[in-house]
Amino acid sequence: MKKIIVFMILALFMAISIGTTGALAARDYISIVGSSTVYPFATVVAETFGKTTSYKTPKIESTGSGGGFKLFCAGVGVQHPDITNASRRMKSSEFNTCQQNGVKDVIEVKIGYDGIVMANSKKAPALKLTRKEIFLALAKEVPDPKGSGKIVPNPYKTWKDINPALPNKKIEVLGPPPTSGTRDAFVELAMVEGAEGFAMIKSLGKSDKKRFKAVTETVREDGAYIEAGENDNLIVQKLEANPDALGIFGFSFLDQNMDKVQGAYVESVQPTFENIAGGKYLLSRPLFFYVKKAHVDVIPGIKEYMNEFASEKAWGKEGYLSEKGLIPMPDAERKQFHNAVKNLERLDAIK
């Protein structure tokens, strides 16, 4: 009887194993999710890959960085994506979720840099903003303009309320939701940095870190900031329809829509390819994609897709991605991540 039970258990495990492997092998295309900012770059690579190889063109879904990590880290198998794009680095909590769900071996590939822009229609003048002014426009709480020394709910209604030199127009900014890496990076690079320009807020960073985080990172919810989803093209369309509004998105979308919109100056610097590449434009961040190593030898074409993305003809200084607005990495970084792709280097941890 014991032998029969043991045999049945072994047979069950074999069936599950064969079924899982068979299901994974059944998918003959690469499944990619993640960042709306990386989406246009990944799409160009995918189309080139599909045209120049015998593999099918990968299917890419724009879910936002946070949404992409959630799908990517949910598990291994055909029902889960192979790659996720990200406009920020994977968080340690997301890495741990991957590990807990059996996604043990993750390959991290930095692809280049991007700027975050605040843009408006060319039907209106371009704004010239400081990070302090951006914080005052969009934070839920700000230092009391009456000088009480307290932090109060944001009272600013127009740009002119913040600075008399700015337009007497209602503050109306269309931007990404909390699941977006662009939102995360914008908060860190614009709002937090702007908030630290106020001594009373900067001191909170030492005395009350929880309160400091709440003040510097919480976006107002009274209609001045409007969550416009993960579709950056939709934001561009809305800016055309409303010249008084501003939108937040990656530089690549500005670059592709220069005939319709213009980027605001931040600390007197325009968001241009040259200014971002030269480190002059302060609202810039790295872009990534992450690969599930367990899928590499099972789903056809993953290695080849990675090699196409990491080729000089794609992400190099004269590569076709730079024509789409991607800011190339310095030579040493490109070599580093090219080797990571070539050797399928596993990400050990994220601190």
Contacts in CASP RR format, 6 or more apart in sequence:
PFRMAT RR
TARGET T0000
AUTHOR 0000-0000-0000
METHOD contacts of the structure
MODEL  1
MKKIIVFMILALFMAISIGTTGALAARDYISIVGSSTVYPFATVVAETFG
KTTSYKTPKIESTGSGGGFKLFCAGVGVQHPDITNASRRMKSSEFNTCQQ
NGVKDVIEVKIGYDGIVMANSKKAPALKLTRKEIFLALAKEVPDPKGSGK
IVPNPYKTWKDINPALPNKKIEVLGPPPTSGTRDAFVELAMVEGAEGFAM
IKSLGKSDKKRFKAVTETVREDGAYIEAGENDNLIVQKLEANPDALGIFG
FSFLDQNMDKVQGAYVESVQPTFENIAGGKYLLSRPLFFYVKKAHVDVIP
GIKEYMNEFASEKAWGKEGYLSEKGLIPMPDAERKQFHNAVKNLERLDAI
K
20 77 0 8 1.000
21 298 0 8 1.000
23 77 0 8 1.000
23 78 0 8 1.000
23 79 0 8 1.000
24 76 0 8 1.000
24 77 0 8 1.000
24 78 0 8 1.000
24 295 0 8 1.000
24 298 0 8 1.000
24 299 0 8 1.000
25 298 0 8 1.000
26 78 0 8 1.000
27 78 0 8 1.000
27 299 0 8 1.000
28 56 0 8 1.000
28 299 0 8 1.000
28 300 0 8 1.000
29 55 0 8 1.000
29 56 0 8 1.000
29 57 0 8 1.000
29 58 0 8 1.000
29 59 0 8 1.000
29 299 0 8 1.000
29 300 0 8 1.000
30 46 0 8 1.000
30 55 0 8 1.000
30 56 0 8 1.000
30 58 0 8 1.000
30 59 0 8 1.000
30 82 0 8 1.000
30 83 0 8 1.000
30 299 0 8 1.000
30 301 0 8 1.000
30 302 0 8 1.000
30 305 0 8 1.000
31 58 0 8 1.000
31 59 0 8 1.000
31 80 0 8 1.000
31 81 0 8 1.000
31 82 0 8 1.000
31 83 0 8 1.000
31 299 0 8 1.000
32 42 0 8 1.000
32 46 0 8 1.000
32 58 0 8 1.000
32 59 0 8 1.000
32 60 0 8 1.000
32 61 0 8 1.000
32 81 0 8 1.000
32 82 0 8 1.000
32 83 0 8 1.000
32 84 0 8 1.000
32 85 0 8 1.000
32 289 0 8 1.000
33 60 0 8 1.000
33 61 0 8 1.000
33 62 0 8 1.000
33 63 0 8 1.000
33 67 0 8 1.000
33 68 0 8 1.000
33 71 0 8 1.000
33 72 0 8 1.000
33 81 0 8 1.000
33 83 0 8 1.000
33 84 0 8 1.000
33 85 0 8 1.000
34 61 0 8 1.000
34 62 0 8 1.000
34 63 0 8 1.000
34 64 0 8 1.000
34 65 0 8 1.000
34 66 0 8 1.000
34 67 0 8 1.000
34 68 0 8 1.000
34 69 0 8 1.000
34 71 0 8 1.000
34 72 0 8 1.000
34 84 0 8 1.000
34 85 0 8 1.000
34 86 0 8 1.000
35 62 0 8 1.000
35 64 0 8 1.000
35 65 0 8 1.000
35 68 0 8 1.000
35 85 0 8 1.000
35 86 0 8 1.000
35 87 0 8 1.000
35 180 0 8 1.000
35 181 0 8 1.000
35 182 0 8 1.000
35 287 0 8 1.000
36 62 0 8 1.000
36 64 0 8 1.000
36 87 0 8 1.000
36 176 0 8 1.000
36 180 0 8 1.000
36 182 0 8 1.000
36 230 0 8 1.000
36 231 0 8 1.000
36 232 0 8 1.000
37 87 0 8 1.000
37 114 0 8 1.000
37 181 0 8 1.000
37 182 0 8 1.000
37 232 0 8 1.000
37 249 0 8 1.000
37 250 0 8 1.000
37 252 0 8 1.000
37 253 0 8 1.000
37 287 0 8 1.000
38 85 0 8 1.000
38 86 0 8 1.000
38 87 0 8 1.000
38 111 0 8 1.000
38 287 0 8 1.000
38 288 0 8 1.000
38 289 0 8 1.000
39 60 0 8 1.000
39 62 0 8 1.000
39 85 0 8 1.000
40 252 0 8 1.000
40 253 0 8 1.000
40 256 0 8 1.000
40 324 0 8 1.000
41 111 0 8 1.000
41 252 0 8 1.000
41 287 0 8 1.000
41 321 0 8 1.000
41 324 0 8 1.000
41 326 0 8 1.000
42 58 0 8 1.000
42 60 0 8 1.000
42 85 0 8 1.000
42 289 0 8 1.000
42 309 0 8 1.000
43 60 0 8 1.000
44 320 0 8 1.000
44 321 0 8 1.000
44 324 0 8 1.000
45 305 0 8 1.000
45 308 0 8 1.000
45 309 0 8 1.000
45 314 0 8 1.000
45 321 0 8 1.000
46 57 0 8 1.000
46 58 0 8 1.000
46 60 0 8 1.000
46 305 0 8 1.000
47 57 0 8 1.000
48 308 0 8 1.000
48 314 0 8 1.000
48 320 0 8 1.000
49 55 0 8 1.000
49 57 0 8 1.000
49 58 0 8 1.000
49 304 0 8 1.000
49 305 0 8 1.000
49 308 0 8 1.000
50 56 0 8 1.000
50 57 0 8 1.000
50 58 0 8 1.000
51 57 0 8 1.000
52 308 0 8 1.000
53 301 0 8 1.000
53 304 0 8 1.000
53 308 0 8 1.000
55 300 0 8 1.000
55 301 0 8 1.000
55 304 0 8 1.000
55 305 0 8 1.000
56 300 0 8 1.000
58 83 0 8 1.000
58 305 0 8 1.000
60 85 0 8 1.000
61 81 0 8 1.000
62 230 0 8 1.000
62 231 0 8 1.000
63 71 0 8 1.000
63 179 0 8 1.000
63 230 0 8 1.000
64 87 0 8 1.000
64 176 0 8 1.000
64 179 0 8 1.000
64 180 0 8 1.000
64 181 0 8 1.000
64 230 0 8 1.000
65 84 0 8 1.000
65 85 0 8 1.000
65 86 0 8 1.000
65 87 0 8 1.000
65 88 0 8 1.000
65 179 0 8 1.000
65 180 0 8 1.000
65 181 0 8 1.000
65 182 0 8 1.000
65 184 0 8 1.000
66 86 0 8 1.000
66 94 0 8 1.000
66 179 0 8 1.000
66 180 0 8 1.000
66 181 0 8 1.000
67 179 0 8 1.000
68 81 0 8 1.000
68 84 0 8 1.000
68 85 0 8 1.000
68 86 0 8 1.000
69 84 0 8 1.000
69 86 0 8 1.000
69 90 0 8 1.000
69 91 0 8 1.000
69 94 0 8 1.000
69 97 0 8 1.000
69 290 0 8 1.000
71 80 0 8 1.000
71 81 0 8 1.000
71 84 0 8 1.000
72 80 0 8 1.000
72 81 0 8 1.000
72 83 0 8 1.000
72 84 0 8 1.000
72 98 0 8 1.000
72 103 0 8 1.000
72 290 0 8 1.000
72 292 0 8 1.000
73 94 0 8 1.000
73 97 0 8 1.000
73 98 0 8 1.000
73 101 0 8 1.000
73 103 0 8 1.000
74 80 0 8 1.000
74 101 0 8 1.000
75 98 0 8 1.000
75 101 0 8 1.000
75 102 0 8 1.000
75 103 0 8 1.000
76 101 0 8 1.000
76 102 0 8 1.000
76 103 0 8 1.000
76 292 0 8 1.000
76 294 0 8 1.000
76 295 0 8 1.000
77 294 0 8 1.000
77 295 0 8 1.000
80 292 0 8 1.000
81 292 0 8 1.000
82 291 0 8 1.000
82 292 0 8 1.000
82 295 0 8 1.000
82 299 0 8 1.000
82 302 0 8 1.000
83 289 0 8 1.000
83 290 0 8 1.000
83 291 0 8 1.000
83 292 0 8 1.000
83 302 0 8 1.000
83 305 0 8 1.000
84 289 0 8 1.000
84 290 0 8 1.000
85 287 0 8 1.000
85 288 0 8 1.000
85 289 0 8 1.000
86 181 0 8 1.000
86 287 0 8 1.000
86 288 0 8 1.000
86 289 0 8 1.000
86 290 0 8 1.000
87 114 0 8 1.000
87 180 0 8 1.000
87 181 0 8 1.000
87 182 0 8 1.000
87 184 0 8 1.000
87 185 0 8 1.000
87 250 0 8 1.000
87 285 0 8 1.000
87 287 0 8 1.000
87 288 0 8 1.000
88 181 0 8 1.000
88 184 0 8 1.000
88 185 0 8 1.000
88 285 0 8 1.000
88 288 0 8 1.000
89 108 0 8 1.000
89 286 0 8 1.000
89 288 0 8 1.000
89 350 0 8 1.000
90 106 0 8 1.000
90 108 0 8 1.000
90 288 0 8 1.000
90 290 0 8 1.000
90 347 0 8 1.000
90 350 0 8 1.000
91 350 0 8 1.000
92 349 0 8 1.000
92 350 0 8 1.000
92 351 0 8 1.000
94 350 0 8 1.000
95 106 0 8 1.000
95 347 0 8 1.000
95 349 0 8 1.000
95 350 0 8 1.000
98 104 0 8 1.000
98 106 0 8 1.000
103 292 0 8 1.000
103 294 0 8 1.000
104 294 0 8 1.000
105 292 0 8 1.000
105 293 0 8 1.000
105 294 0 8 1.000
105 346 0 8 1.000
106 290 0 8 1.000
106 291 0 8 1.000
106 292 0 8 1.000
106 293 0 8 1.000
106 346 0 8 1.000
106 347 0 8 1.000
107 290 0 8 1.000
107 291 0 8 1.000
107 292 0 8 1.000
107 293 0 8 1.000
107 296 0 8 1.000
107 306 0 8 1.000
107 340 0 8 1.000
107 341 0 8 1.000
107 344 0 8 1.000
107 345 0 8 1.000
107 346 0 8 1.000
107 347 0 8 1.000
108 288 0 8 1.000
108 290 0 8 1.000
108 340 0 8 1.000
108 347 0 8 1.000
109 288 0 8 1.000
109 289 0 8 1.000
109 290 0 8 1.000
109 291 0 8 1.000
109 306 0 8 1.000
109 309 0 8 1.000
109 310 0 8 1.000
109 337 0 8 1.000
109 340 0 8 1.000
109 341 0 8 1.000
110 286 0 8 1.000
110 287 0 8 1.000
110 288 0 8 1.000
110 329 0 8 1.000
110 333 0 8 1.000
110 337 0 8 1.000
111 287 0 8 1.000
111 288 0 8 1.000
111 289 0 8 1.000
111 309 0 8 1.000
111 310 0 8 1.000
111 315 0 8 1.000
111 321 0 8 1.000
111 326 0 8 1.000
111 329 0 8 1.000
111 337 0 8 1.000
112 286 0 8 1.000
112 287 0 8 1.000
112 315 0 8 1.000
112 326 0 8 1.000
112 327 0 8 1.000
112 328 0 8 1.000
112 329 0 8 1.000
112 333 0 8 1.000
113 276 0 8 1.000
113 277 0 8 1.000
113 284 0 8 1.000
113 285 0 8 1.000
113 286 0 8 1.000
113 287 0 8 1.000
113 326 0 8 1.000
113 327 0 8 1.000
113 328 0 8 1.000
113 329 0 8 1.000
114 250 0 8 1.000
114 251 0 8 1.000
114 252 0 8 1.000
114 276 0 8 1.000
114 284 0 8 1.000
114 285 0 8 1.000
114 286 0 8 1.000
114 287 0 8 1.000
114 325 0 8 1.000
114 326 0 8 1.000
114 327 0 8 1.000
115 250 0 8 1.000
115 251 0 8 1.000
115 271 0 8 1.000
115 276 0 8 1.000
115 281 0 8 1.000
115 283 0 8 1.000
115 284 0 8 1.000
115 285 0 8 1.000
115 327 0 8 1.000
116 182 0 8 1.000
116 185 0 8 1.000
116 186 0 8 1.000
116 189 0 8 1.000
116 190 0 8 1.000
116 248 0 8 1.000
116 249 0 8 1.000
116 250 0 8 1.000
116 251 0 8 1.000
116 283 0 8 1.000
116 284 0 8 1.000
116 285 0 8 1.000
117 248 0 8 1.000
117 249 0 8 1.000
117 250 0 8 1.000
117 251 0 8 1.000
117 254 0 8 1.000
117 263 0 8 1.000
117 264 0 8 1.000
117 271 0 8 1.000
117 283 0 8 1.000
118 127 0 8 1.000
118 129 0 8 1.000
118 134 0 8 1.000
118 173 0 8 1.000
118 246 0 8 1.000
118 247 0 8 1.000
118 248 0 8 1.000
118 263 0 8 1.000
118 264 0 8 1.000
118 266 0 8 1.000
119 236 0 8 1.000
119 239 0 8 1.000
119 246 0 8 1.000
119 247 0 8 1.000
119 248 0 8 1.000
119 249 0 8 1.000
119 254 0 8 1.000
119 261 0 8 1.000
119 262 0 8 1.000
119 263 0 8 1.000
119 264 0 8 1.000
120 126 0 8 1.000
120 127 0 8 1.000
120 239 0 8 1.000
120 243 0 8 1.000
120 244 0 8 1.000
120 245 0 8 1.000
120 246 0 8 1.000
120 247 0 8 1.000
120 261 0 8 1.000
120 262 0 8 1.000
120 263 0 8 1.000
120 264 0 8 1.000
121 239 0 8 1.000
121 240 0 8 1.000
121 242 0 8 1.000
121 243 0 8 1.000
121 245 0 8 1.000
121 260 0 8 1.000
121 261 0 8 1.000
121 262 0 8 1.000
122 259 0 8 1.000
122 260 0 8 1.000
122 261 0 8 1.000
122 262 0 8 1.000
123 240 0 8 1.000
123 243 0 8 1.000
124 167 0 8 1.000
124 243 0 8 1.000
124 244 0 8 1.000
125 167 0 8 1.000
126 262 0 8 1.000
126 263 0 8 1.000
126 264 0 8 1.000
126 265 0 8 1.000
127 159 0 8 1.000
127 166 0 8 1.000
127 167 0 8 1.000
127 246 0 8 1.000
127 264 0 8 1.000
127 265 0 8 1.000
128 264 0 8 1.000
128 265 0 8 1.000
128 268 0 8 1.000
129 166 0 8 1.000
129 264 0 8 1.000
129 265 0 8 1.000
129 266 0 8 1.000
130 194 0 8 1.000
130 266 0 8 1.000
130 267 0 8 1.000
131 190 0 8 1.000
131 191 0 8 1.000
131 193 0 8 1.000
131 194 0 8 1.000
131 197 0 8 1.000
131 266 0 8 1.000
131 267 0 8 1.000
131 282 0 8 1.000
132 194 0 8 1.000
132 195 0 8 1.000
132 197 0 8 1.000
132 198 0 8 1.000
133 162 0 8 1.000
133 163 0 8 1.000
133 166 0 8 1.000
134 190 0 8 1.000
134 191 0 8 1.000
134 194 0 8 1.000
134 266 0 8 1.000
135 142 0 8 1.000
135 190 0 8 1.000
135 191 0 8 1.000
135 194 0 8 1.000
135 195 0 8 1.000
135 216 0 8 1.000
136 142 0 8 1.000
136 154 0 8 1.000
136 156 0 8 1.000
136 162 0 8 1.000
137 156 0 8 1.000
137 159 0 8 1.000
137 162 0 8 1.000
137 171 0 8 1.000
137 173 0 8 1.000
137 224 0 8 1.000
138 171 0 8 1.000
138 173 0 8 1.000
138 191 0 8 1.000
138 219 0 8 1.000
138 220 0 8 1.000
138 224 0 8 1.000
138 225 0 8 1.000
139 154 0 8 1.000
139 191 0 8 1.000
139 195 0 8 1.000
139 215 0 8 1.000
139 216 0 8 1.000
139 218 0 8 1.000
139 219 0 8 1.000
139 220 0 8 1.000
140 153 0 8 1.000
140 154 0 8 1.000
140 218 0 8 1.000
140 219 0 8 1.000
140 220 0 8 1.000
140 221 0 8 1.000
141 151 0 8 1.000
141 152 0 8 1.000
141 153 0 8 1.000
141 154 0 8 1.000
141 214 0 8 1.000
141 215 0 8 1.000
141 218 0 8 1.000
142 151 0 8 1.000
142 152 0 8 1.000
142 154 0 8 1.000
142 155 0 8 1.000
142 156 0 8 1.000
143 149 0 8 1.000
143 150 0 8 1.000
143 151 0 8 1.000
143 152 0 8 1.000
143 198 0 8 1.000
143 200 0 8 1.000
143 201 0 8 1.000
144 150 0 8 1.000
144 151 0 8 1.000
144 152 0 8 1.000
145 155 0 8 1.000
145 156 0 8 1.000
149 200 0 8 1.000
151 200 0 8 1.000
151 201 0 8 1.000
151 215 0 8 1.000
154 220 0 8 1.000
154 222 0 8 1.000
154 224 0 8 1.000
155 161 0 8 1.000
156 162 0 8 1.000
156 171 0 8 1.000
156 224 0 8 1.000
157 170 0 8 1.000
157 171 0 8 1.000
157 224 0 8 1.000
158 167 0 8 1.000
158 168 0 8 1.000
158 169 0 8 1.000
158 170 0 8 1.000
158 171 0 8 1.000
159 166 0 8 1.000
159 167 0 8 1.000
159 168 0 8 1.000
159 169 0 8 1.000
159 171 0 8 1.000
160 166 0 8 1.000
160 167 0 8 1.000
160 168 0 8 1.000
160 169 0 8 1.000
169 244 0 8 1.000
170 224 0 8 1.000
170 244 0 8 1.000
171 224 0 8 1.000
172 223 0 8 1.000
172 224 0 8 1.000
172 226 0 8 1.000
172 242 0 8 1.000
172 244 0 8 1.000
172 245 0 8 1.000
172 246 0 8 1.000
173 224 0 8 1.000
173 225 0 8 1.000
173 226 0 8 1.000
173 245 0 8 1.000
173 246 0 8 1.000
173 247 0 8 1.000
173 248 0 8 1.000
174 226 0 8 1.000
174 228 0 8 1.000
174 235 0 8 1.000
174 238 0 8 1.000
174 239 0 8 1.000
174 245 0 8 1.000
174 246 0 8 1.000
174 247 0 8 1.000
174 248 0 8 1.000
175 183 0 8 1.000
175 225 0 8 1.000
175 226 0 8 1.000
175 227 0 8 1.000
175 228 0 8 1.000
175 229 0 8 1.000
175 235 0 8 1.000
175 247 0 8 1.000
175 248 0 8 1.000
175 249 0 8 1.000
176 182 0 8 1.000
176 183 0 8 1.000
176 186 0 8 1.000
176 227 0 8 1.000
176 228 0 8 1.000
176 229 0 8 1.000
176 230 0 8 1.000
176 232 0 8 1.000
176 248 0 8 1.000
176 249 0 8 1.000
177 183 0 8 1.000
177 227 0 8 1.000
177 229 0 8 1.000
177 230 0 8 1.000
179 230 0 8 1.000
180 229 0 8 1.000
180 230 0 8 1.000
182 248 0 8 1.000
182 249 0 8 1.000
182 250 0 8 1.000
183 248 0 8 1.000
185 283 0 8 1.000
185 285 0 8 1.000
186 248 0 8 1.000
186 283 0 8 1.000
187 216 0 8 1.000
187 217 0 8 1.000
187 219 0 8 1.000
189 282 0 8 1.000
189 283 0 8 1.000
189 284 0 8 1.000
189 285 0 8 1.000
190 266 0 8 1.000
190 283 0 8 1.000
191 216 0 8 1.000
191 217 0 8 1.000
191 219 0 8 1.000
192 216 0 8 1.000
192 217 0 8 1.000
193 282 0 8 1.000
195 201 0 8 1.000
195 202 0 8 1.000
195 215 0 8 1.000
195 216 0 8 1.000
196 202 0 8 1.000
196 216 0 8 1.000
201 212 0 8 1.000
201 215 0 8 1.000
201 216 0 8 1.000
204 211 0 8 1.000
204 212 0 8 1.000
204 215 0 8 1.000
205 212 0 8 1.000
219 225 0 8 1.000
228 234 0 8 1.000
228 235 0 8 1.000
228 238 0 8 1.000
228 247 0 8 1.000
232 249 0 8 1.000
232 250 0 8 1.000
232 253 0 8 1.000
233 253 0 8 1.000
235 247 0 8 1.000
235 248 0 8 1.000
235 249 0 8 1.000
235 253 0 8 1.000
236 249 0 8 1.000
236 253 0 8 1.000
236 257 0 8 1.000
236 260 0 8 1.000
236 261 0 8 1.000
238 245 0 8 1.000
239 245 0 8 1.000
239 246 0 8 1.000
239 247 0 8 1.000
239 260 0 8 1.000
239 261 0 8 1.000
240 260 0 8 1.000
240 261 0 8 1.000
246 264 0 8 1.000
251 271 0 8 1.000
251 273 0 8 1.000
251 276 0 8 1.000
251 284 0 8 1.000
251 325 0 8 1.000
251 327 0 8 1.000
252 324 0 8 1.000
252 325 0 8 1.000
252 326 0 8 1.000
254 261 0 8 1.000
254 262 0 8 1.000
254 263 0 8 1.000
254 271 0 8 1.000
255 273 0 8 1.000
255 324 0 8 1.000
255 325 0 8 1.000
256 324 0 8 1.000
256 325 0 8 1.000
263 270 0 8 1.000
263 271 0 8 1.000
264 271 0 8 1.000
266 281 0 8 1.000
266 282 0 8 1.000
266 283 0 8 1.000
267 282 0 8 1.000
269 275 0 8 1.000
269 280 0 8 1.000
269 281 0 8 1.000
269 282 0 8 1.000
270 281 0 8 1.000
271 281 0 8 1.000
271 283 0 8 1.000
272 281 0 8 1.000
273 322 0 8 1.000
273 325 0 8 1.000
273 327 0 8 1.000
275 281 0 8 1.000
276 284 0 8 1.000
276 327 0 8 1.000
277 327 0 8 1.000
277 328 0 8 1.000
284 327 0 8 1.000
287 326 0 8 1.000
289 309 0 8 1.000
290 347 0 8 1.000
291 302 0 8 1.000
291 306 0 8 1.000
293 344 0 8 1.000
293 346 0 8 1.000
295 302 0 8 1.000
296 302 0 8 1.000
296 303 0 8 1.000
296 344 0 8 1.000
303 344 0 8 1.000
306 341 0 8 1.000
307 341 0 8 1.000
307 342 0 8 1.000
308 314 0 8 1.000
309 315 0 8 1.000
309 341 0 8 1.000
310 334 0 8 1.000
310 337 0 8 1.000
310 338 0 8 1.000
310 341 0 8 1.000
310 342 0 8 1.000
312 318 0 8 1.000
312 319 0 8 1.000
312 334 0 8 1.000
313 319 0 8 1.000
313 320 0 8 1.000
314 320 0 8 1.000
314 321 0 8 1.000
315 321 0 8 1.000
315 322 0 8 1.000
315 326 0 8 1.000
315 328 0 8 1.000
315 329 0 8 1.000
315 334 0 8 1.000
316 322 0 8 1.000
316 328 0 8 1.000
316 334 0 8 1.000
317 328 0 8 1.000
319 328 0 8 1.000
321 328 0 8 1.000
322 328 0 8 1.000
328 334 0 8 1.000
329 337 0 8 1.000
339 345 0 8 1.000
END
